[in-house]
Amino acid sequence: MTNSAAHTPRIALVGDRSPNVAAHTRMPLLLDALAERDRLVLDAYWISTEDALAEDAVSGFDAVWVLPGSPYRSEAGVLAAIRTARVAGIPFLGTCGGFQHALLEFARNVCGLTGVAHAENDPGAADPLIEPLACSLSGHEGAVVIEPGSLAESVLGTRRTVERYFCSYGPSRHLDTLRAHGLRFSGHDDDGHVRVAELPGHPFFLLSLFQPELSSATGPHPHPMIRALARAATEHAAQQAVR
């Protein structure tokens, strides 16, 4: 049995919504720009990290975006939403804190590194996967070199880009283990530090330590990563309509 038409793609915006987080305040502008410029209309729902703990909290969505704003009120809720998107093949974007926690979820649930932690949430952890950066990137711009043949390259359309950050934490260890289990680190800064990751074989699973929400192109020209997520959500909705 098939449906007559695809529904408007539904996107879960996972994060603890706050007027003090620039990425959050830009969401209405981004959604309007996607609809007006690209005709990519999304039905967006905010899901707090505590609500994300509920079973199947994001399973009915066509895309999941874990937004900046860490430390989150519920680390467990964020990890549950990420796991659902990864396992169920729901298009996923993780930016800044979303990037960090997606690596944490993958390390624990795919690589078996159950003891790894995020130092912002657990400063005394014996095995932090995510640690304070040697130099904070909060409020900085930096170059990102993109790996050829990657999802990131196809989305960004370039091998080098300059992006904006607002973070002080990043991955520091176990990167070879994450690679061995299928995660691809597809963007680095000029010193080789990981800035972009993706999961080959997944319909759309893209992570960035930088914040595309803060791009100077945001607004009338949404960042390519944001447009790519919207397109992936639209495709997911269309696929669900014919099942």
Secondary structure as a PSIPRED ss2 file (coil, helix, strand):
# PSIPRED VFORMAT (PSIPRED V4.0)

   1 M C   1.000  0.000  0.000
   2 T C   1.000  0.000  0.000
   3 N C   1.000  0.000  0.000
   4 S C   1.000  0.000  0.000
   5 A C   1.000  0.000  0.000
   6 A C   1.000  0.000  0.000
   7 H C   1.000  0.000  0.000
   8 T C   1.000  0.000  0.000
   9 P C   1.000  0.000  0.000
  10 R E   0.000  0.000  1.000
  11 I E   0.000  0.000  1.000
  12 A E   0.000  0.000  1.000
  13 L E   0.000  0.000  1.000
  14 V E   0.000  0.000  1.000
  15 G C   1.000  0.000  0.000
  16 D C   1.000  0.000  0.000
  17 R C   1.000  0.000  0.000
  18 S C   1.000  0.000  0.000
  19 P C   1.000  0.000  0.000
  20 N C   1.000  0.000  0.000
  21 V C   1.000  0.000  0.000
  22 A H   0.000  1.000  0.000
  23 A H   0.000  1.000  0.000
  24 H H   0.000  1.000  0.000
  25 T H   0.000  1.000  0.000
  26 R C   1.000  0.000  0.000
  27 M H   0.000  1.000  0.000
  28 P H   0.000  1.000  0.000
  29 L H   0.000  1.000  0.000
  30 L H   0.000  1.000  0.000
  31 L H   0.000  1.000  0.000
  32 D H   0.000  1.000  0.000
  33 A H   0.000  1.000  0.000
  34 L H   0.000  1.000  0.000
  35 A H   0.000  1.000  0.000
  36 E H   0.000  1.000  0.000
  37 R H   0.000  1.000  0.000
  38 D H   0.000  1.000  0.000
  39 R C   1.000  0.000  0.000
  40 L C   1.000  0.000  0.000
  41 V C   1.000  0.000  0.000
  42 L C   1.000  0.000  0.000
  43 D E   0.000  0.000  1.000
  44 A E   0.000  0.000  1.000
  45 Y E   0.000  0.000  1.000
  46 W E   0.000  0.000  1.000
  47 I E   0.000  0.000  1.000
  48 S C   1.000  0.000  0.000
  49 T C   1.000  0.000  0.000
  50 E C   1.000  0.000  0.000
  51 D H   0.000  1.000  0.000
  52 A H   0.000  1.000  0.000
  53 L H   0.000  1.000  0.000
  54 A C   1.000  0.000  0.000
  55 E C   1.000  0.000  0.000
  56 D C   1.000  0.000  0.000
  57 A C   1.000  0.000  0.000
  58 V C   1.000  0.000  0.000
  59 S C   1.000  0.000  0.000
  60 G C   1.000  0.000  0.000
  61 F C   1.000  0.000  0.000
  62 D C   1.000  0.000  0.000
  63 A E   0.000  0.000  1.000
  64 V E   0.000  0.000  1.000
  65 W E   0.000  0.000  1.000
  66 V E   0.000  0.000  1.000
  67 L C   1.000  0.000  0.000
  68 P C   1.000  0.000  0.000
  69 G C   1.000  0.000  0.000
  70 S C   1.000  0.000  0.000
  71 P C   1.000  0.000  0.000
  72 Y C   1.000  0.000  0.000
  73 R C   1.000  0.000  0.000
  74 S C   1.000  0.000  0.000
  75 E H   0.000  1.000  0.000
  76 A H   0.000  1.000  0.000
  77 G H   0.000  1.000  0.000
  78 V H   0.000  1.000  0.000
  79 L H   0.000  1.000  0.000
  80 A H   0.000  1.000  0.000
  81 A H   0.000  1.000  0.000
  82 I H   0.000  1.000  0.000
  83 R H   0.000  1.000  0.000
  84 T H   0.000  1.000  0.000
  85 A H   0.000  1.000  0.000
  86 R H   0.000  1.000  0.000
  87 V H   0.000  1.000  0.000
  88 A H   0.000  1.000  0.000
  89 G C   1.000  0.000  0.000
  90 I C   1.000  0.000  0.000
  91 P C   1.000  0.000  0.000
  92 F E   0.000  0.000  1.000
  93 L E   0.000  0.000  1.000
  94 G E   0.000  0.000  1.000
  95 T E   0.000  0.000  1.000
  96 C C   1.000  0.000  0.000
  97 G H   0.000  1.000  0.000
  98 G H   0.000  1.000  0.000
  99 F H   0.000  1.000  0.000
 100 Q H   0.000  1.000  0.000
 101 H H   0.000  1.000  0.000
 102 A H   0.000  1.000  0.000
 103 L H   0.000  1.000  0.000
 104 L H   0.000  1.000  0.000
 105 E H   0.000  1.000  0.000
 106 F H   0.000  1.000  0.000
 107 A H   0.000  1.000  0.000
 108 R H   0.000  1.000  0.000
 109 N H   0.000  1.000  0.000
 110 V C   1.000  0.000  0.000
 111 C C   1.000  0.000  0.000
 112 G C   1.000  0.000  0.000
 113 L C   1.000  0.000  0.000
 114 T C   1.000  0.000  0.000
 115 G C   1.000  0.000  0.000
 116 V C   1.000  0.000  0.000
 117 A E   0.000  0.000  1.000
 118 H E   0.000  0.000  1.000
 119 A C   1.000  0.000  0.000
 120 E C   1.000  0.000  0.000
 121 N C   1.000  0.000  0.000
 122 D C   1.000  0.000  0.000
 123 P C   1.000  0.000  0.000
 124 G C   1.000  0.000  0.000
 125 A C   1.000  0.000  0.000
 126 A C   1.000  0.000  0.000
 127 D C   1.000  0.000  0.000
 128 P E   0.000  0.000  1.000
 129 L E   0.000  0.000  1.000
 130 I E   0.000  0.000  1.000
 131 E E   0.000  0.000  1.000
 132 P E   0.000  0.000  1.000
 133 L C   1.000  0.000  0.000
 134 A C   1.000  0.000  0.000
 135 C C   1.000  0.000  0.000
 136 S C   1.000  0.000  0.000
 137 L C   1.000  0.000  0.000
 138 S C   1.000  0.000  0.000
 139 G C   1.000  0.000  0.000
 140 H C   1.000  0.000  0.000
 141 E E   0.000  0.000  1.000
 142 G E   0.000  0.000  1.000
 143 A E   0.000  0.000  1.000
 144 V E   0.000  0.000  1.000
 145 V E   0.000  0.000  1.000
 146 I E   0.000  0.000  1.000
 147 E C   1.000  0.000  0.000
 148 P C   1.000  0.000  0.000
 149 G C   1.000  0.000  0.000
 150 S C   1.000  0.000  0.000
 151 L H   0.000  1.000  0.000
 152 A H   0.000  1.000  0.000
 153 E H   0.000  1.000  0.000
 154 S H   0.000  1.000  0.000
 155 V H   0.000  1.000  0.000
 156 L H   0.000  1.000  0.000
 157 G C   1.000  0.000  0.000
 158 T C   1.000  0.000  0.000
 159 R C   1.000  0.000  0.000
 160 R E   0.000  0.000  1.000
 161 T E   0.000  0.000  1.000
 162 V E   0.000  0.000  1.000
 163 E E   0.000  0.000  1.000
 164 R E   0.000  0.000  1.000
 165 Y C   1.000  0.000  0.000
 166 F C   1.000  0.000  0.000
 167 C C   1.000  0.000  0.000
 168 S C   1.000  0.000  0.000
 169 Y E   0.000  0.000  1.000
 170 G E   0.000  0.000  1.000
 171 P E   0.000  0.000  1.000
 172 S C   1.000  0.000  0.000
 173 R C   1.000  0.000  0.000
 174 H C   1.000  0.000  0.000
 175 L H   0.000  1.000  0.000
 176 D H   0.000  1.000  0.000
 177 T H   0.000  1.000  0.000
 178 L H   0.000  1.000  0.000
 179 R H   0.000  1.000  0.000
 180 A H   0.000  1.000  0.000
 181 H C   1.000  0.000  0.000
 182 G C   1.000  0.000  0.000
 183 L C   1.000  0.000  0.000
 184 R E   0.000  0.000  1.000
 185 F E   0.000  0.000  1.000
 186 S E   0.000  0.000  1.000
 187 G E   0.000  0.000  1.000
 188 H E   0.000  0.000  1.000
 189 D C   1.000  0.000  0.000
 190 D C   1.000  0.000  0.000
 191 D C   1.000  0.000  0.000
 192 G C   1.000  0.000  0.000
 193 H C   1.000  0.000  0.000
 194 V E   0.000  0.000  1.000
 195 R E   0.000  0.000  1.000
 196 V E   0.000  0.000  1.000
 197 A E   0.000  0.000  1.000
 198 E E   0.000  0.000  1.000
 199 L C   1.000  0.000  0.000
 200 P C   1.000  0.000  0.000
 201 G C   1.000  0.000  0.000
 202 H C   1.000  0.000  0.000
 203 P C   1.000  0.000  0.000
 204 F C   1.000  0.000  0.000
 205 F E   0.000  0.000  1.000
 206 L E   0.000  0.000  1.000
 207 L E   0.000  0.000  1.000
 208 S E   0.000  0.000  1.000
 209 L C   1.000  0.000  0.000
 210 F C   1.000  0.000  0.000
 211 Q C   1.000  0.000  0.000
 212 P H   0.000  1.000  0.000
 213 E H   0.000  1.000  0.000
 214 L H   0.000  1.000  0.000
 215 S C   1.000  0.000  0.000
 216 S C   1.000  0.000  0.000
 217 A C   1.000  0.000  0.000
 218 T C   1.000  0.000  0.000
 219 G C   1.000  0.000  0.000
 220 P C   1.000  0.000  0.000
 221 H C   1.000  0.000  0.000
 222 P C   1.000  0.000  0.000
 223 H C   1.000  0.000  0.000
 224 P H   0.000  1.000  0.000
 225 M H   0.000  1.000  0.000
 226 I H   0.000  1.000  0.000
 227 R H   0.000  1.000  0.000
 228 A H   0.000  1.000  0.000
 229 L H   0.000  1.000  0.000
 230 A H   0.000  1.000  0.000
 231 R H   0.000  1.000  0.000
 232 A H   0.000  1.000  0.000
 233 A H   0.000  1.000  0.000
 234 T H   0.000  1.000  0.000
 235 E H   0.000  1.000  0.000
 236 H H   0.000  1.000  0.000
 237 A H   0.000  1.000  0.000
 238 A H   0.000  1.000  0.000
 239 Q H   0.000  1.000  0.000
 240 Q H   0.000  1.000  0.000
 241 A H   0.000  1.000  0.000
 242 V C   1.000  0.000  0.000
 243 R C   1.000  0.000  0.000
